[in-house]
Amino acid sequence: MSETRTDGGSEDYEHYEAVVVGCGPGGAAAAARLAEHGIETLVLERGVEAGSKNVSGGLIYAEDSAPYTIDDLFPDFREEAAERPVTDYHIHNIDGRQVTTYDLTDLHEHDTDWCDAVLRRTMDSWLEQRVHEKTSETGGGVLTGVRVNGLLRENGEIVGVTCDELDPIRADYIVAADGVNSELARAADLMDWDEPDEWFQGVKAVVDMDADVINDRFSIEEGEGVAHLFSGDLFEDVRGGGFLYTNEDTLSIGTVFHLDSLVAEEAEPHELLDALLTHPLLAQWFDGEYNELEYSAKLVPDSKKVAHREPYADNLVLVGDAGGQMQAQGPIIKGMNHAVTAGALAADAYALTRGNADPEAAGRRYTTMLEQSGTMGKLRPRRYELTSTVGEHDLVTKAVEGVLNSPVGSIAVGNPIAKRLLPKAYNSPFLVGMLPDTSMAYTTLPSLIGEKHGRTVHWENEIEPPSLEERIGDLTYNTDVGNPHILLQDESFEASGAAVYACPVSAEDFGGGCYRAETVKTNGSEEKLVSLDTQPCVECGTCAIVADTEWTHPRGEKGVEYKQG
Amino acid sequence: MRSIVLTKGVPDFSEGAVSFDEDGHLERGKTPTVMNPNDHFALRAALQTRVRHGGHVSGMSMGPPSYSSVLEEAMGEIYSDDSYLLSDRELAASDTWATAITLSAAIEKYQEEVTDVDLVFAGFKTADGETGHTGPQTAWCLEWPIVTHVIALDIDPDERVLRAKRLVEGDVDEIETVEAPLPCFVVTDPEFEPTYRKAAHRLEHKRLRAATEERVEDFDDHLTTWDHEDLRLDSEYIGLDGSPTIVSSVDPIPKAPSEREATMIDPGDSGGMEQVLEELQPYAGGD
């Protein structure tokens, strides 16, 4: 498209009209839509195949109110790339062995056209094929094994991208869909990584189970699936919860916690996952058998705090996790659907402003479209903005918890009217949107519900989850020997010690993980230091936030390769 | 760019399945055939040229009909468009000279009947003969320039020249850059590394791979076999009769006897282990 070319500088770089970085759902949606507009689009993906670097809890939604859903853009998506649809949705409030289960199907079905469990390797690699077909038609295509490492600037203005594996590429439009640890968002000064309270961390186990056995144990038919959420006291005081989703012939079981809470409680993520896996409630589904196929981890941006209100700089726009577009409010966890919407809108915004001499015209249009489509309102609910000042206020929280823990509060939750009201409240999108991020919502209330209304679970769960060492050993790595992608800037325990436990592949007293604490004796005094070995890294980015590091992704095709995702 | 890649089937030495007859001749029939390992580098150079400059690549090999499997492997690897097998009984037992005459005749026939050729690629000596003669002799027959030990290749289609980095004397420490006019015969070194630093090249690579996956399915439709009559070669100059080389005998190299003596010690025997430690002690200090 020579009429919109802005190059002509002395450097003879390649030029594409649009470059999309990352081929997850956000990048795939953007690229597919750009190609539909006839725009020459190059997609750069750092994994050996799209999906090999991706993890999600596992549910993708198609919202009635969304301007784009993934099956709008990729019509065979559900048949070809998804696992089971969620036809049943439950939350379990746990207090020891006491469990109160609420049916959350009403909340789940609110604004939901459909919702399917997915495994990202299968899903994203399927998307990659479709995107390559579409973008090839307009002179572009998808390239895997290429890591975009920065922005090409001219007179301070963004004009393209730089890569490890390719010479710099000029582009009239750049879609950064490079995930939660977006190097482009940081390069464009659109994201910092400083605050643990802006993030969640999720860890997940994909567990092998025959389709027939799943149908039998979860009382479902072929083509049906269930989602179970878990909250209460099984994670001590760490704020977060657990989930279990049924795939075709596997289960996705995981936990998601506020990163600041993990750090504050010095909790080991893999042990919290094990606390869920070994809870008596889960015995009914394992029947003593447990075969874990893959252990994985991921950071999750808290869109309430970090969804960028103006996710653009010059001709670059942020899509999906890169733009903080991950909605996690109580039992509602929606990310991929928003990435799809945002990607498609980013493409439309460029098509509408194509030829405009102002490089930020598309970014501004994209921002407006995110607002007008209601997407930004879901990511940053106004109700939360209003209540968050209250919710996060320690004194208020303590007061509320004090009341709940008091005989009066317990009676209130435990009374028969509450028994009827609570499930309704849980199913209210309005109330759930207001849930403050305190242990009151995650732990105190659920465990109180469990205690007051619960039935005692008498099953014995005797499964033994693999050790962290075994989990790391089962992962596939293509190690970039001698070229570590993370550098520890400050090795003092004060600066970087939190990574020893918060890193999902490190643990205290475990020598085979990324981060280890060592006591070093110097001149008669002892000093506690942190050391780093990036070989077992699962590229979640936790240490970039809780430790003092220089954090980048490994080069194309290097590092961990997820087979499930 | 129009290229021909010369590739050869060789006995699979890795299997240890090589057998010789009483006269010391290799028993090909009893030894599995694989593509000459060094040819892979030639294939990569041809593919890089094809990806960067477009055009057409033909694979060519001389040998019995079963060698078409080597050409098929080559098609899968370099996405060659078609294949030429030079095969008949009269060509059997050719030495490097007879082979060079046959190959050059085939390249000339290709130029007359198909189209002009810009580049011929060959690997750095074969794993069976190890002479390194066939390439240079073929270039000599064609009266083409030849560049050997190529580790990097750049082609200027407009100027019709190639610029190559080559190892002098095959030594990695000494690299020279040479220029040669097209058409040219290129022999690649095992150090050859193709580079694809442009997205357009990688996309073309991907496109070619997809197209080849379909083409390989119908490999035989893209295979042409020429015998010595097609090549208008007099049988006196080819095959065993045309081969001046005389191999007097092939002797297996005897294994050098070990000069060290081994003592077996049971790891459960603590006295024996102490002996081991005692033996090792003098070396523990690093001296």
Interface residues (C-beta under 8 A of the other chain):
Chain A: E14 Y16 L42 L44 H132 S136 G140 G141 L143 V146 E165 L166 D167 I169
Chain B: R197 K198 A199 A200 R202 L203 K206 R207
